[in-house]
Amino acid sequence: MAKLPVAPVARILKEAGAERVSEKAAKALVEALEEIAMEIAKGAVELAKHANRKTVKEEDVRMALKMIVNKGE
């Protein structure tokens, strides 16, 4: 079951310029966002552990995102 609500994701698609958004399209984006979010979260947790912290900080999340973006280049 999806953790992110579909309606706000559909609004994001509309803000990106879509005139209409199908339920399936919004659900597909929800799935993609959740996969990406999980990858970022796992990376952030690993960075916090590497720094001998139990708390994940903003900097961990931002660094994990950068690592994922750079991996794709």
PDB file with one MODEL, atoms N, CA, C and O in Angstrom:
MODEL        1
ATOM      1  N   MET A   1       0.842  -1.194   0.000  1.00  0.00           N
ATOM      2  CA  MET A   1       0.000   0.000   0.000  1.00  0.00           C
ATOM      3  C   MET A   1       0.881   1.249   0.000  1.00  0.00           C
ATOM      4  O   MET A   1       1.903   1.305   0.684  1.00  0.00           O
ATOM      5  N   ALA A   2       0.473   2.230  -0.765  1.00  0.00           N
ATOM      6  CA  ALA A   2       1.242   3.464  -0.900  1.00  0.00           C
ATOM      7  C   ALA A   2       1.252   4.244   0.418  1.00  0.00           C
ATOM      8  O   ALA A   2       0.263   4.284   1.149  1.00  0.00           O
ATOM      9  N   LYS A   3       2.385   4.850   0.689  1.00  0.00           N
ATOM     10  CA  LYS A   3       2.513   5.672   1.884  1.00  0.00           C
ATOM     11  C   LYS A   3       2.214   7.138   1.579  1.00  0.00           C
ATOM     12  O   LYS A   3       1.780   7.887   2.455  1.00  0.00           O
ATOM     13  N   LEU A   4       2.449   7.539   0.331  1.00  0.00           N
ATOM     14  CA  LEU A   4       2.157   8.915  -0.082  1.00  0.00           C
ATOM     15  C   LEU A   4       0.739   9.001  -0.625  1.00  0.00           C
ATOM     16  O   LEU A   4       0.299   8.107  -1.348  1.00  0.00           O
ATOM     17  N   PRO A   5       0.023  10.056  -0.289  1.00  0.00           N
ATOM     18  CA  PRO A   5      -1.327  10.213  -0.833  1.00  0.00           C
ATOM     19  C   PRO A   5      -1.277  10.593  -2.322  1.00  0.00           C
ATOM     20  O   PRO A   5      -0.386  11.320  -2.761  1.00  0.00           O
ATOM     21  N   VAL A   6      -2.241  10.093  -3.075  1.00  0.00           N
ATOM     22  CA  VAL A   6      -2.266  10.277  -4.521  1.00  0.00           C
ATOM     23  C   VAL A   6      -2.649  11.710  -4.913  1.00  0.00           C
ATOM     24  O   VAL A   6      -2.075  12.266  -5.849  1.00  0.00           O
ATOM     25  N   ALA A   7      -3.594  12.299  -4.219  1.00  0.00           N
ATOM     26  CA  ALA A   7      -4.101  13.625  -4.597  1.00  0.00           C
ATOM     27  C   ALA A   7      -3.007  14.700  -4.651  1.00  0.00           C
ATOM     28  O   ALA A   7      -2.945  15.437  -5.635  1.00  0.00           O
ATOM     29  N   PRO A   8      -2.147  14.818  -3.638  1.00  0.00           N
ATOM     30  CA  PRO A   8      -1.094  15.833  -3.736  1.00  0.00           C
ATOM     31  C   PRO A   8      -0.115  15.556  -4.878  1.00  0.00           C
ATOM     32  O   PRO A   8       0.419  16.486  -5.481  1.00  0.00           O
ATOM     33  N   VAL A   9       0.116  14.287  -5.169  1.00  0.00           N
ATOM     34  CA  VAL A   9       1.009  13.943  -6.275  1.00  0.00           C
ATOM     35  C   VAL A   9       0.363  14.347  -7.603  1.00  0.00           C
ATOM     36  O   VAL A   9       1.048  14.828  -8.504  1.00  0.00           O
ATOM     37  N   ALA A  10      -0.932  14.156  -7.722  1.00  0.00           N
ATOM     38  CA  ALA A  10      -1.644  14.602  -8.923  1.00  0.00           C
ATOM     39  C   ALA A  10      -1.535  16.118  -9.061  1.00  0.00           C
ATOM     40  O   ALA A  10      -1.387  16.634 -10.168  1.00  0.00           O
ATOM     41  N   ARG A  11      -1.609  16.833  -7.929  1.00  0.00           N
ATOM     42  CA  ARG A  11      -1.464  18.293  -7.967  1.00  0.00           C
ATOM     43  C   ARG A  11      -0.059  18.687  -8.434  1.00  0.00           C
ATOM     44  O   ARG A  11       0.106  19.677  -9.147  1.00  0.00           O
ATOM     45  N   ILE A  12       0.931  17.923  -8.037  1.00  0.00           N
ATOM     46  CA  ILE A  12       2.299  18.198  -8.503  1.00  0.00           C
ATOM     47  C   ILE A  12       2.367  18.067 -10.022  1.00  0.00           C
ATOM     48  O   ILE A  12       2.975  18.902 -10.691  1.00  0.00           O
ATOM     49  N   LEU A  13       1.750  17.031 -10.562  1.00  0.00           N
ATOM     50  CA  LEU A  13       1.719  16.861 -12.018  1.00  0.00           C
ATOM     51  C   LEU A  13       1.026  18.042 -12.685  1.00  0.00           C
ATOM     52  O   LEU A  13       1.467  18.510 -13.735  1.00  0.00           O
ATOM     53  N   LYS A  14      -0.052  18.524 -12.083  1.00  0.00           N
ATOM     54  CA  LYS A  14      -0.755  19.675 -12.647  1.00  0.00           C
ATOM     55  C   LYS A  14       0.093  20.937 -12.559  1.00  0.00           C
ATOM     56  O   LYS A  14       0.098  21.748 -13.485  1.00  0.00           O
ATOM     57  N   GLU A  15       0.808  21.107 -11.455  1.00  0.00           N
ATOM     58  CA  GLU A  15       1.693  22.255 -11.321  1.00  0.00           C
ATOM     59  C   GLU A  15       2.824  22.200 -12.345  1.00  0.00           C
ATOM     60  O   GLU A  15       3.374  23.230 -12.735  1.00  0.00           O
ATOM     61  N   ALA A  16       3.162  20.987 -12.774  1.00  0.00           N
ATOM     62  CA  ALA A  16       4.203  20.808 -13.789  1.00  0.00           C
ATOM     63  C   ALA A  16       3.679  21.088 -15.187  1.00  0.00           C
ATOM     64  O   ALA A  16       4.442  21.077 -16.153  1.00  0.00           O
ATOM     65  N   GLY A  17       2.368  21.341 -15.300  1.00  0.00           N
ATOM     66  CA  GLY A  17       1.813  21.725 -16.592  1.00  0.00           C
ATOM     67  C   GLY A  17       0.757  20.808 -17.165  1.00  0.00           C
ATOM     68  O   GLY A  17       0.200  21.108 -18.221  1.00  0.00           O
ATOM     69  N   ALA A  18       0.459  19.686 -16.497  1.00  0.00           N
ATOM     70  CA  ALA A  18      -0.565  18.775 -17.008  1.00  0.00           C
ATOM     71  C   ALA A  18      -1.947  19.413 -16.869  1.00  0.00           C
ATOM     72  O   ALA A  18      -2.277  19.975 -15.825  1.00  0.00           O
ATOM     73  N   GLU A  19      -2.749  19.322 -17.927  1.00  0.00           N
ATOM     74  CA  GLU A  19      -4.118  19.822 -17.844  1.00  0.00           C
ATOM     75  C   GLU A  19      -4.997  18.844 -17.074  1.00  0.00           C
ATOM     76  O   GLU A  19      -5.827  19.237 -16.254  1.00  0.00           O
ATOM     77  N   ARG A  20      -4.795  17.569 -17.357  1.00  0.00           N
ATOM     78  CA  ARG A  20      -5.552  16.511 -16.675  1.00  0.00           C
ATOM     79  C   ARG A  20      -4.581  15.411 -16.289  1.00  0.00           C
ATOM     80  O   ARG A  20      -3.563  15.204 -16.950  1.00  0.00           O
ATOM     81  N   VAL A  21      -4.906  14.703 -15.203  1.00  0.00           N
ATOM     82  CA  VAL A  21      -4.038  13.630 -14.712  1.00  0.00           C
ATOM     83  C   VAL A  21      -4.898  12.419 -14.407  1.00  0.00           C
ATOM     84  O   VAL A  21      -5.856  12.504 -13.638  1.00  0.00           O
ATOM     85  N   SER A  22      -4.552  11.283 -15.017  1.00  0.00           N
ATOM     86  CA  SER A  22      -5.307  10.065 -14.723  1.00  0.00           C
ATOM     87  C   SER A  22      -4.885   9.521 -13.364  1.00  0.00           C
ATOM     88  O   SER A  22      -3.782   9.789 -12.889  1.00  0.00           O
ATOM     89  N   GLU A  23      -5.765   8.764 -12.754  1.00  0.00           N
ATOM     90  CA  GLU A  23      -5.486   8.126 -11.467  1.00  0.00           C
ATOM     91  C   GLU A  23      -4.264   7.214 -11.586  1.00  0.00           C
ATOM     92  O   GLU A  23      -3.414   7.178 -10.697  1.00  0.00           O
ATOM     93  N   LYS A  24      -4.188   6.473 -12.706  1.00  0.00           N
ATOM     94  CA  LYS A  24      -3.063   5.556 -12.907  1.00  0.00           C
ATOM     95  C   LYS A  24      -1.741   6.314 -13.019  1.00  0.00           C
ATOM     96  O   LYS A  24      -0.718   5.855 -12.513  1.00  0.00           O
ATOM     97  N   ALA A  25      -1.759   7.466 -13.675  1.00  0.00           N
ATOM     98  CA  ALA A  25      -0.542   8.269 -13.807  1.00  0.00           C
ATOM     99  C   ALA A  25      -0.082   8.767 -12.440  1.00  0.00           C
ATOM    100  O   ALA A  25       1.103   8.701 -12.115  1.00  0.00           O
ATOM    101  N   ALA A  26      -1.019   9.264 -11.648  1.00  0.00           N
ATOM    102  CA  ALA A  26      -0.676   9.753 -10.311  1.00  0.00           C
ATOM    103  C   ALA A  26      -0.147   8.621  -9.446  1.00  0.00           C
ATOM    104  O   ALA A  26       0.812   8.807  -8.697  1.00  0.00           O
ATOM    105  N   LYS A  27      -0.767   7.444  -9.543  1.00  0.00           N
ATOM    106  CA  LYS A  27      -0.304   6.289  -8.768  1.00  0.00           C
ATOM    107  C   LYS A  27       1.080   5.836  -9.226  1.00  0.00           C
ATOM    108  O   LYS A  27       1.902   5.429  -8.405  1.00  0.00           O
ATOM    109  N   ALA A  28       1.339   5.902 -10.517  1.00  0.00           N
ATOM    110  CA  ALA A  28       2.657   5.525 -11.033  1.00  0.00           C
ATOM    111  C   ALA A  28       3.725   6.472 -10.493  1.00  0.00           C
ATOM    112  O   ALA A  28       4.821   6.039 -10.135  1.00  0.00           O
ATOM    113  N   LEU A  29       3.404   7.763 -10.437  1.00  0.00           N
ATOM    114  CA  LEU A  29       4.366   8.721  -9.890  1.00  0.00           C
ATOM    115  C   LEU A  29       4.556   8.492  -8.392  1.00  0.00           C
ATOM    116  O   LEU A  29       5.673   8.611  -7.889  1.00  0.00           O
ATOM    117  N   VAL A  30       3.488   8.168  -7.680  1.00  0.00           N
ATOM    118  CA  VAL A  30       3.604   7.845  -6.255  1.00  0.00           C
ATOM    119  C   VAL A  30       4.584   6.692  -6.062  1.00  0.00           C
ATOM    120  O   VAL A  30       5.469   6.764  -5.209  1.00  0.00           O
ATOM    121  N   GLU A  31       4.430   5.637  -6.846  1.00  0.00           N
ATOM    122  CA  GLU A  31       5.323   4.480  -6.734  1.00  0.00           C
ATOM    123  C   GLU A  31       6.772   4.879  -7.004  1.00  0.00           C
ATOM    124  O   GLU A  31       7.677   4.470  -6.277  1.00  0.00           O
ATOM    125  N   ALA A  32       6.990   5.673  -8.041  1.00  0.00           N
ATOM    126  CA  ALA A  32       8.344   6.105  -8.385  1.00  0.00           C
ATOM    127  C   ALA A  32       8.939   6.956  -7.265  1.00  0.00           C
ATOM    128  O   ALA A  32      10.093   6.767  -6.879  1.00  0.00           O
ATOM    129  N   LEU A  33       8.143   7.895  -6.747  1.00  0.00           N
ATOM    130  CA  LEU A  33       8.623   8.764  -5.672  1.00  0.00           C
ATOM    131  C   LEU A  33       8.964   7.974  -4.419  1.00  0.00           C
ATOM    132  O   LEU A  33       9.951   8.263  -3.743  1.00  0.00           O
ATOM    133  N   GLU A  34       8.142   6.973  -4.113  1.00  0.00           N
ATOM    134  CA  GLU A  34       8.405   6.151  -2.930  1.00  0.00           C
ATOM    135  C   GLU A  34       9.677   5.332  -3.095  1.00  0.00           C
ATOM    136  O   GLU A  34      10.426   5.158  -2.133  1.00  0.00           O
ATOM    137  N   GLU A  35       9.932   4.827  -4.295  1.00  0.00           N
ATOM    138  CA  GLU A  35      11.178   4.086  -4.541  1.00  0.00           C
ATOM    139  C   GLU A  35      12.385   5.005  -4.362  1.00  0.00           C
ATOM    140  O   GLU A  35      13.364   4.642  -3.709  1.00  0.00           O
ATOM    141  N   ILE A  36      12.303   6.186  -4.946  1.00  0.00           N
ATOM    142  CA  ILE A  36      13.407   7.140  -4.838  1.00  0.00           C
ATOM    143  C   ILE A  36      13.592   7.571  -3.380  1.00  0.00           C
ATOM    144  O   ILE A  36      14.720   7.661  -2.895  1.00  0.00           O
ATOM    145  N   ALA A  37      12.488   7.836  -2.687  1.00  0.00           N
ATOM    146  CA  ALA A  37      12.564   8.255  -1.287  1.00  0.00           C
ATOM    147  C   ALA A  37      13.209   7.176  -0.426  1.00  0.00           C
ATOM    148  O   ALA A  37      13.991   7.485   0.473  1.00  0.00           O
ATOM    149  N   MET A  38      12.885   5.906  -0.696  1.00  0.00           N
ATOM    150  CA  MET A  38      13.473   4.822   0.084  1.00  0.00           C
ATOM    151  C   MET A  38      14.978   4.741  -0.157  1.00  0.00           C
ATOM    152  O   MET A  38      15.747   4.505   0.775  1.00  0.00           O
ATOM    153  N   GLU A  39      15.393   4.935  -1.397  1.00  0.00           N
ATOM    154  CA  GLU A  39      16.824   4.908  -1.717  1.00  0.00           C
ATOM    155  C   GLU A  39      17.549   6.051  -0.996  1.00  0.00           C
ATOM    156  O   GLU A  39      18.632   5.855  -0.443  1.00  0.00           O
ATOM    157  N   ILE A  40      16.951   7.234  -1.007  1.00  0.00           N
ATOM    158  CA  ILE A  40      17.544   8.377  -0.309  1.00  0.00           C
ATOM    159  C   ILE A  40      17.584   8.114   1.194  1.00  0.00           C
ATOM    160  O   ILE A  40      18.594   8.382   1.844  1.00  0.00           O
ATOM    161  N   ALA A  41      16.498   7.595   1.744  1.00  0.00           N
ATOM    162  CA  ALA A  41      16.427   7.323   3.183  1.00  0.00           C
ATOM    163  C   ALA A  41      17.486   6.313   3.608  1.00  0.00           C
ATOM    164  O   ALA A  41      18.154   6.502   4.624  1.00  0.00           O
ATOM    165  N   LYS A  42      17.641   5.245   2.836  1.00  0.00           N
ATOM    166  CA  LYS A  42      18.654   4.238   3.178  1.00  0.00           C
ATOM    167  C   LYS A  42      20.050   4.844   3.140  1.00  0.00           C
ATOM    168  O   LYS A  42      20.878   4.566   4.007  1.00  0.00           O
ATOM    169  N   GLY A  43      20.308   5.673   2.130  1.00  0.00           N
ATOM    170  CA  GLY A  43      21.607   6.336   2.047  1.00  0.00           C
ATOM    171  C   GLY A  43      21.843   7.264   3.219  1.00  0.00           C
ATOM    172  O   GLY A  43      22.947   7.317   3.762  1.00  0.00           O
ATOM    173  N   ALA A  44      20.818   7.994   3.610  1.00  0.00           N
ATOM    174  CA  ALA A  44      20.933   8.919   4.734  1.00  0.00           C
ATOM    175  C   ALA A  44      21.200   8.173   6.038  1.00  0.00           C
ATOM    176  O   ALA A  44      21.995   8.622   6.863  1.00  0.00           O
ATOM    177  N   VAL A  45      20.544   7.051   6.219  1.00  0.00           N
ATOM    178  CA  VAL A  45      20.759   6.232   7.416  1.00  0.00           C
ATOM    179  C   VAL A  45      22.205   5.731   7.451  1.00  0.00           C
ATOM    180  O   VAL A  45      22.854   5.763   8.497  1.00  0.00           O
ATOM    181  N   GLU A  46      22.695   5.276   6.322  1.00  0.00           N
ATOM    182  CA  GLU A  46      24.078   4.802   6.249  1.00  0.00           C
ATOM    183  C   GLU A  46      25.065   5.924   6.565  1.00  0.00           C
ATOM    184  O   GLU A  46      26.053   5.697   7.263  1.00  0.00           O
ATOM    185  N   LEU A  47      24.811   7.115   6.064  1.00  0.00           N
ATOM    186  CA  LEU A  47      25.688   8.251   6.350  1.00  0.00           C
ATOM    187  C   LEU A  47      25.684   8.585   7.841  1.00  0.00           C
ATOM    188  O   LEU A  47      26.733   8.882   8.412  1.00  0.00           O
ATOM    189  N   ALA A  48      24.519   8.539   8.467  1.00  0.00           N
ATOM    190  CA  ALA A  48      24.434   8.805   9.906  1.00  0.00           C
ATOM    191  C   ALA A  48      25.200   7.742  10.687  1.00  0.00           C
ATOM    192  O   ALA A  48      25.931   8.059  11.626  1.00  0.00           O
ATOM    193  N   LYS A  49      25.031   6.477  10.295  1.00  0.00           N
ATOM    194  CA  LYS A  49      25.756   5.395  10.969  1.00  0.00           C
ATOM    195  C   LYS A  49      27.261   5.566  10.801  1.00  0.00           C
ATOM    196  O   LYS A  49      28.026   5.358  11.742  1.00  0.00           O
ATOM    197  N   HIS A  50      27.679   5.948   9.591  1.00  0.00           N
ATOM    198  CA  HIS A  50      29.105   6.149   9.317  1.00  0.00           C
ATOM    199  C   HIS A  50      29.674   7.243  10.222  1.00  0.00           C
ATOM    200  O   HIS A  50      30.842   7.190  10.605  1.00  0.00           O
ATOM    201  N   ALA A  51      28.856   8.221  10.558  1.00  0.00           N
ATOM    202  CA  ALA A  51      29.275   9.316  11.442  1.00  0.00           C
ATOM    203  C   ALA A  51      29.042   8.972  12.918  1.00  0.00           C
ATOM    204  O   ALA A  51      29.133   9.835  13.790  1.00  0.00           O
ATOM    205  N   ASN A  52      28.740   7.696  13.179  1.00  0.00           N
ATOM    206  CA  ASN A  52      28.486   7.228  14.553  1.00  0.00           C
ATOM    207  C   ASN A  52      27.343   7.970  15.233  1.00  0.00           C
ATOM    208  O   ASN A  52      27.402   8.288  16.421  1.00  0.00           O
ATOM    209  N   ARG A  53      26.298   8.239  14.445  1.00  0.00           N
ATOM    210  CA  ARG A  53      25.100   8.889  14.986  1.00  0.00           C
ATOM    211  C   ARG A  53      23.905   7.980  14.803  1.00  0.00           C
ATOM    212  O   ARG A  53      23.841   7.197  13.856  1.00  0.00           O
ATOM    213  N   LYS A  54      22.957   8.093  15.726  1.00  0.00           N
ATOM    214  CA  LYS A  54      21.677   7.392  15.598  1.00  0.00           C
ATOM    215  C   LYS A  54      20.644   8.282  14.915  1.00  0.00           C
ATOM    216  O   LYS A  54      19.644   7.798  14.385  1.00  0.00           O
ATOM    217  N   THR A  55      20.898   9.572  14.935  1.00  0.00           N
ATOM    218  CA  THR A  55      19.965  10.547  14.377  1.00  0.00           C
ATOM    219  C   THR A  55      20.351  10.888  12.947  1.00  0.00           C
ATOM    220  O   THR A  55      21.495  11.248  12.667  1.00  0.00           O
ATOM    221  N   VAL A  56      19.387  10.771  12.051  1.00  0.00           N
ATOM    222  CA  VAL A  56      19.596  11.191  10.668  1.00  0.00           C
ATOM    223  C   VAL A  56      19.342  12.693  10.613  1.00  0.00           C
ATOM    224  O   VAL A  56      18.300  13.182  11.048  1.00  0.00           O
ATOM    225  N   LYS A  57      20.315  13.407  10.071  1.00  0.00           N
ATOM    226  CA  LYS A  57      20.210  14.866   9.998  1.00  0.00           C
ATOM    227  C   LYS A  57      19.899  15.296   8.569  1.00  0.00           C
ATOM    228  O   LYS A  57      20.014  14.521   7.619  1.00  0.00           O
ATOM    229  N   GLU A  58      19.505  16.549   8.453  1.00  0.00           N
ATOM    230  CA  GLU A  58      19.216  17.131   7.146  1.00  0.00           C
ATOM    231  C   GLU A  58      20.398  16.943   6.193  1.00  0.00           C
ATOM    232  O   GLU A  58      20.214  16.615   5.021  1.00  0.00           O
ATOM    233  N   GLU A  59      21.596  17.150   6.702  1.00  0.00           N
ATOM    234  CA  GLU A  59      22.792  17.031   5.861  1.00  0.00           C
ATOM    235  C   GLU A  59      22.947  15.608   5.311  1.00  0.00           C
ATOM    236  O   GLU A  59      23.448  15.428   4.201  1.00  0.00           O
ATOM    237  N   ASP A  60      22.524  14.607   6.072  1.00  0.00           N
ATOM    238  CA  ASP A  60      22.583  13.219   5.600  1.00  0.00           C
ATOM    239  C   ASP A  60      21.642  13.015   4.417  1.00  0.00           C
ATOM    240  O   ASP A  60      21.997  12.378   3.425  1.00  0.00           O
ATOM    241  N   VAL A  61      20.444  13.563   4.539  1.00  0.00           N
ATOM    242  CA  VAL A  61      19.457  13.434   3.470  1.00  0.00           C
ATOM    243  C   VAL A  61      19.944  14.148   2.219  1.00  0.00           C
ATOM    244  O   VAL A  61      19.866  13.601   1.118  1.00  0.00           O
ATOM    245  N   ARG A  62      20.442  15.353   2.382  1.00  0.00           N
ATOM    246  CA  ARG A  62      20.925  16.120   1.222  1.00  0.00           C
ATOM    247  C   ARG A  62      22.118  15.434   0.558  1.00  0.00           C
ATOM    248  O   ARG A  62      22.212  15.404  -0.669  1.00  0.00           O
ATOM    249  N   MET A  63      23.023  14.888   1.359  1.00  0.00           N
ATOM    250  CA  MET A  63      24.188  14.201   0.807  1.00  0.00           C
ATOM    251  C   MET A  63      23.765  12.911   0.103  1.00  0.00           C
ATOM    252  O   MET A  63      24.295  12.589  -0.961  1.00  0.00           O
ATOM    253  N   ALA A  64      22.837  12.183   0.673  1.00  0.00           N
ATOM    254  CA  ALA A  64      22.345  10.953   0.049  1.00  0.00           C
ATOM    255  C   ALA A  64      21.700  11.271  -1.300  1.00  0.00           C
ATOM    256  O   ALA A  64      21.889  10.538  -2.270  1.00  0.00           O
ATOM    257  N   LEU A  65      20.950  12.349  -1.356  1.00  0.00           N
ATOM    258  CA  LEU A  65      20.329  12.763  -2.621  1.00  0.00           C
ATOM    259  C   LEU A  65      21.391  13.092  -3.646  1.00  0.00           C
ATOM    260  O   LEU A  65      21.287  12.670  -4.798  1.00  0.00           O
ATOM    261  N   LYS A  66      22.411  13.837  -3.251  1.00  0.00           N
ATOM    262  CA  LYS A  66      23.499  14.186  -4.170  1.00  0.00           C
ATOM    263  C   LYS A  66      24.194  12.925  -4.695  1.00  0.00           C
ATOM    264  O   LYS A  66      24.534  12.832  -5.875  1.00  0.00           O
ATOM    265  N   MET A  67      24.395  11.961  -3.796  1.00  0.00           N
ATOM    266  CA  MET A  67      25.060  10.722  -4.194  1.00  0.00           C
ATOM    267  C   MET A  67      24.234   9.969  -5.233  1.00  0.00           C
ATOM    268  O   MET A  67      24.786   9.397  -6.174  1.00  0.00           O
ATOM    269  N   ILE A  68      22.932   9.968  -5.065  1.00  0.00           N
ATOM    270  CA  ILE A  68      22.055   9.274  -6.006  1.00  0.00           C
ATOM    271  C   ILE A  68      22.018   9.999  -7.343  1.00  0.00           C
ATOM    272  O   ILE A  68      22.062   9.367  -8.398  1.00  0.00           O
ATOM    273  N   VAL A  69      21.937  11.319  -7.300  1.00  0.00           N
ATOM    274  CA  VAL A  69      21.904  12.110  -8.529  1.00  0.00           C
ATOM    275  C   VAL A  69      23.221  11.944  -9.293  1.00  0.00           C
ATOM    276  O   VAL A  69      23.218  11.765 -10.511  1.00  0.00           O
ATOM    277  N   ASN A  70      24.325  12.004  -8.585  1.00  0.00           N
ATOM    278  CA  ASN A  70      25.632  11.871  -9.235  1.00  0.00           C
ATOM    279  C   ASN A  70      25.865  10.458  -9.765  1.00  0.00           C
ATOM    280  O   ASN A  70      26.582  10.276 -10.748  1.00  0.00           O
ATOM    281  N   LYS A  71      25.267   9.464  -9.124  1.00  0.00           N
ATOM    282  CA  LYS A  71      25.401   8.078  -9.578  1.00  0.00           C
ATOM    283  C   LYS A  71      24.758   7.895 -10.952  1.00  0.00           C
ATOM    284  O   LYS A  71      25.209   7.079 -11.757  1.00  0.00           O
ATOM    285  N   GLY A  72      23.713   8.656 -11.205  1.00  0.00           N
ATOM    286  CA  GLY A  72      23.004   8.563 -12.469  1.00  0.00           C
ATOM    287  C   GLY A  72      23.685   9.272 -13.631  1.00  0.00           C
ATOM    288  O   GLY A  72      23.283   9.105 -14.782  1.00  0.00           O
ATOM    289  N   GLU A  73      24.707  10.056 -13.340  1.00  0.00           N
ATOM    290  CA  GLU A  73      25.376  10.829 -14.398  1.00  0.00           C
ATOM    291  C   GLU A  73      26.429  10.008 -15.108  1.00  0.00           C
ATOM    292  O   GLU A  73      27.086  10.505 -16.023  1.00  0.00           O
TER     293      GLU A  73
ENDMDL
END
